[in-house]
């Protein structure tokens, strides 16, 4: 069998390779190949068919000697043998070799030149290469001349695996080989697999360089004050970090080194269900020439997107370069954060809209990574369901969770960081009874936290969750701040709060080797 490295080099030297096409060239190819449509704003609109989101059950890491003792193996980091990977890799390369055209993007992950990873992305579809061009960091002409990829993404959506022969669970596969330095993707057209695979790789490589890798957005104020926003999908991470009064560092993925924070990406991948210019003007206006719209319903005549139409999926997405946002940091590098915001959309309606966290509480809630799935969003969910994603990004963390949590605690101590838990979810009752927290109130709370207005404010300790709740926040009615006071039936509130607290405690049992101070001080223990 030919070695996979030689096979990839053969592919890269083929006559069908188109390297570093410009945005206009790629858009022409998308239309010419009938892969997508132009919208009225000049974006490319595409659909991803059967898969409109990631396929976490089809994601693997090759169990190789150099990494086998470091990876946290399990249902998230599923092992696959080197033999299975090699055979499948060679099949995919053979498949791609006979395509009329292949598209290659060369760029970087990591805006800090000291820590960036040179990558190349090889695509069967032109629109996937346009996505890569917009989401990763684009090299200058001089950087391109000396570019040598240290990791390659090979994306062949038209190649479907045969589980009986290829050793996969389905037709879809996302496989990372740290020794071959390859991400192999097939059987799905969902472009986000590329972005998140590179993020997974950085979440392995950066901590090895003593850099805290984070699934968060980041922005910076006029005084150089940096804020980080952690939160799962639907909690408002992109919305709240895109602030006209602060410059955006990055939308989703960052590293925190001894010099400060840097964006891992060169673009943004924003959810755009129910998007409007009134609520999110910067994101709305960023969807213009060269942007990629995924699974957004388009009027075939006017070519106008209908952002309110979820008939294809709730997970509609827009991919655009970060410089489509006017108010950004160039390059995407800044100093040490002074404020960290953990975002949760609590559909139980019991968590405070904002609370101050101790370091131990911060580590606890970071490890917990709580938000809610709502009734109706998935089959079988009839009431709000607590969801816990370790470190607000468990699908992308190859190393043990404790490693990331300890780095967070270290950074909080080193830089005296203020940490807040912000509930963007429900108040006055659970989902279906209460109301979603007003965005204007949430923005006011976040602004007060970032500006240091809550450092010395009077607080009250929540009896169930042990959280310190500010009693006054500029621009927010005092009665909104105490969740038990917003319910008409305080006994019903207490019952629901204890139910959620129990879920927190049950989830935290999986962390068996944590510092007892975190278990004691961080969690909802007071009932």
Residue, then its C-alpha position, 0 to 999 in steps of 0.5 A: x500500500x502506498x503511504x498516505x503522505x505520498x498519496x496526498x502529495x500526489x493529489x496535490x500535484x495533480x492537474x485537477x488542483x486549483x490552489x488559492x482561488x479568490x472569492x470571486x473565482x470561487x463564487x463563479x465556480x459555485x454557480x457554474x457547478x450549480x452548488x448554490x445560488x447568489x442572494x440579493x446581497x451577493x452571498x452564496x446560499x447553499x443547502x447541506x442535504x441530509x446533515x444540517x449539523x455536526x455528526x458527533x457520533x461519527x467523529x474519531x481520533x486515530x489511536x496512535x502511540x504519540x497521543x494514546x496516553x494523553x487523549x480522554x478517550x470515550x464517547x466524544x473522543x472515539x478511538x479508531x485504529x491506524x489500519x482502518x484510518x489508513x485504508x479509508x484515507x487511501x480510498x478517499x484520496x483515490x476517489x478525489x484523484x479522479x475528480x475534474x477539479x479539487x479546490x485547495x485553500x492554504x492558511x492558518x489557525x491562530x492569529x498570533x504568529x508565535x502560535x499559529x498552525x499552518x493548514x491546508x484544506x482540500x475540497x471536492x466542492x467549491x463552496x466548501x473551499x469558499x467557507x474555508x477561505x472565509x473562516x480560517x486566517x488568510x495568508x498574505x502573498x509573502x506568507x503564501x510563498x513560504x507556506x508549509x501546511x502542518x495539518x491538512x483537511x481532506x473533505x470529500x462529502x461525495x464519498x460515503x463509507x460502508x460501515x461493514x467494510x470501512x469500520x465506521x458507524x455510518x456513511x459519515x466520518x470525521x477522523x483526526x490523525x495527529x501523526x499523519x497530521x490529517x483531518x479526513x471528512x466524508x459522507x456529510x456536506x455540513x461545512x462546520x465539520x472543517x471548522x470544529x475539527x481544526x478547533x479540536x486539533x488546536x485544543x490538543x496542541x495549544x495546552x501542550x504549549x501552556x496556552x489555554x484554548x477556549x470555546x468563547x467569543x472575545x471583545x475589547x473596549x477603548x481602554x484595552x479591557x478584554x472580555x470573554x464570553x463562554x456559552x453553548x449554542x443559543x445562549x447569545x454568545x455571538x450576539x452579546x460579543x458583537x457590540x458596537x461600542x467594543x471591538x470584536x477580537x473573535x467570534x468563537x475560538x480563542x487561545x490565552x497565552x502569557x501575552x494575552x488572547x488571540x483568535x484562532x479563526x479568521x471569520x465568524x460562523x453565526x447562527x442566523x435563525x430569526x436574524x434581523x437588522x434591528x436586533x443584530x445589525x453587525x451580523x445582518x450587514x456582514x452577510x454580503x458579497x462572499x459570505x456563505x449562507x447554510x440552509x437558509x430558505x431563499x426566495x427563488x425569484x427575489x433571492x432574498x433570505x427568509x431568516x425566520x424560516x426554519x423548514x430546513x433546520x433551526x441551525x441556519x448559519x452564516x459564514x463570513x470573514x471577520x473583517x466583514x464586521x466594521x468594529x474589529x481588532x486587526x490582527x485579532x490579538x489583545x491583552x489579558x481579559x479582565x472579565x469573563x462571562x459564562x452564558x446560560x439559557x436556563x429554561x427552568x427559569x430559576x438561575x439568577x440573570x447575573x451572579x458573581x462567581x468565586x474562582x472555585x465557582x467559576x471552575x465548577x460552572x466551566x466544568x458543568x457548561x450548563x444550558x437547556x434544550x427546549x421542548x419541541x426542538x427535538x423529538x421526545x423532549x416535552x419539557x425543558x431538558x438540562x444539557x451539560x457540555x464540559x468547558x462549554x465545548x466538550x465535543x472539541x476537547x481531546x484532553x481531560x477536562x481537568x486540564x482546561x479547568x486548571x488553566x482557567x483557575x490559574x488565569x483567574x488568579x494571575x490576572x485577577x479576573x472577574x467572572x459572572x454567570x449570566x442567564x439569558x433564558x427564562x424568568x418568572x417561570x419555566x419555559x412555556x410559563x415565564x418569559x425570555x429575559x429581555x435582551x436589553x436587560x442582559x446587555x445592561x448587565x453585561x455592560x455593567x460587569x465589563x465596566x467594573x460597576x459590579x465589583x463593589x455592589x451589594x449582593x445576596x447569596x442564593x440559598x439553593x445555588x450558592x451564587x452571589x446575586x447583585x441587588x442593583x444593576x444600572x439599567x435593570x429593574x431590581x425586581x428582575x435580579x432575584x429569580x424567586x421574586x419573579x415567580x408568582x408561586x415561590x414554592x413552585x420556584x423552590x421546587x424547580x430550583x431544587x430539581x435543577x440543582x440536583x441535575x447539576x450535582x448528578x452531572x458533576x459526579x463524573x469529575x472524580x479527581x477534582x479539588x474538593x474546594x471546587x465541589x464544596x464551593x462551586x456547586x449547588x449544595x445548599x439544599 
